[in-house]
């Protein structure tokens, strides 16, 4: 774990962040405790799952409770998670790199809105940046490689060729690798 900051303020910030890190929206979207998730969020929290443009707050227009009610169940039991790295900043921010694995046997609205279950296995690494204020998650942005997710659920061919117009520019196939991207991060020797 990397820490930035000095003195006693870092101890307090780190304790608050560690306590909240598994109670915020990304972790709760993979667990079964909607009440705990809602309690961990500030009433005016902003959450943005960037690739799918889902979440809550001013950008997507739903409240934290509305967003979580649609995100927590029934997909919670599908996920296996592994924290790969965590960086805690002196400005009440935490950045996590998290490996997620799940079978797309039910809709996962926060990641694949409007897409029915495909039955495919998905492995992906997400990066989450959360800001904690007064013991609650005030904002969270989550990023992942949506092309790799789409390839793994069968909506995009991982080694798909490109249109003739693009081929004329020297591009033969899309740079989409599917689950290999997540596996490369998990298998990385530091």
N, C-alpha and C positions, 0 to 999 in steps of 0.2 A: 504494500500500500504506500502510495506517495503522499506526502503532506507538505503543504505550503503554508507558511505563517510561523509565528513565534509566540512563546510565552503561554500564559494560562488561558488566553482566549482560544487557542487552538484546542486545548483539552475540552473545553465546554462545547465548542463547535463540533469536534469529532464525536463526542458522546451523543449529542443530539442527532447527528447525521447517521451514525451507526444504528441508533435505536429506530430511526425512521426508514432506513434504506429498504428493509423488507416489508414495510407496511405501506409503501406508496403504490402508485397506480400500475406500473409495469409488473411488479411482483404480485400485486393483487390480481391483475388480469390473468395470472397463471396459478392462482390459488382459489379458495372458496370462501373468503370472508369479506363480503361487500360492505358490511358495517365498519369493519376495521379500515378498509380502504377509504371510505367516505370520511371517517374520523381523522385520517392522516392528512387529508387535503384541506387547505384553506378554503373557505366558502367561495372565494373569488379566484381560485387556482386556475391556471392556464396549463393545459396539457395538449401537446401536439405530437401525434405520431406522424412524422413528416412525410414518409413515402405514401401513406394512405390518406393523409389529410383528415384523420379522425382525431377525436379528443374532446376537450371542453375549453370554454373560455371564449374570448372575443373573436378568435380566428374561426372557430367552427360552430359557435353559437349555442352549444348546450352547456348545462350546469355540470359541475363535477358529479353530482349524484345521478343525473340522467345518463351521463356517459358511462359511469361505472355499472349502473344497473344493466346496461346493454352489453357490457364487456366482461363481467366477472363470470357469469354462469351462462351457458352450461359447458363452456370450454375449459374451465379451470383444471380439471383432472387430466387433461391431455398433455400438459407441459412438463418437461424435465428442464431444469435450469442449472447453470454452472457459472459462478462468477469467475471471470478470467482476470480482470484487473479492476482496481478502484483507485481513483485519485481524489483526494479531499483538498479543496482550496480554502483559503483564508476568508473568502467572501461568502461563506455558507453554501457553497456549491459542492456537489459530488458528481463525479463522472465515472460511470461504470461501463465496463465491456462485459456483456453477458451472452453466453452460449444458450440458445433455446433449441429444444428438439420436441417435436410433437407430430402426431398423426392427424391429418386434416380430415377427421371423421365427423366433425360438426363444423358449422360456420364459425369463423374467427373474425368477428366484425371489426375489431380494432386493427387487424393486419390486412385482411382480405374482405373489405366491405362489399356486401352483395354477392359474394362468390359462394355457391353451395359447396358442401363437403365433396372432396375428391377421393378421399381414402389414402392419399399419398403421404409418405413421411417427409417432414421438412426439418432441415438443420440450418440454423441461421445465427449469426452473431449480431446483436443489437448494441448500440451505444446510447446510453441514457445520461442526460445532463439534468440534474435536479437542483433547485434552489430551495433552501429551507429557511423559513422565517417564523419566529415565535413557536417553534415546535411542530410546524406543519409544512407540508410541501406546498410552496407557493407557485412554482412553475416546473414543468418537466418537458423536455424535448427528447424524442426517441427517434433514432435513425437506424436503418438497415438497408440491405441490398434487395430492393423489391424485385428486380429482374431475376435474382437467384431464387426467391420465393416463388415467383410465377412459373419459373422453369420446373421447380420441384413439384408443384401441384398440377403440372401438365398444361398450363395455359400459355407457355412460351417454350419453344424448343431451345435447349441450352446450346446446341451447336447449330442453330438455325443459320441458313444462308441469308444474305440480304438481297434487296431488290436490285434489278439490273442497273438502275441509276446509280446506286451506291457502289455496285461492283465496278463501274466505270471509273470510280475514284480510287480503286485499288483495295477495297474492303471486301473480304471473302465471307466472313461470318461475324455474328455478334459476339462481343466479349462477355459472355454470360457463362459462368461455371457451375451454377447450382450449389449443391451441398459441399463441393470441394472447397469453396471459399471459407465456410465455417470450420471445416476439418483442418484446414491449413492453420487457422488461428489457434484452435485447440491443441494441435500437435506441435506448435511453435516451441522451440527450445530457447529459453532466454538465458 
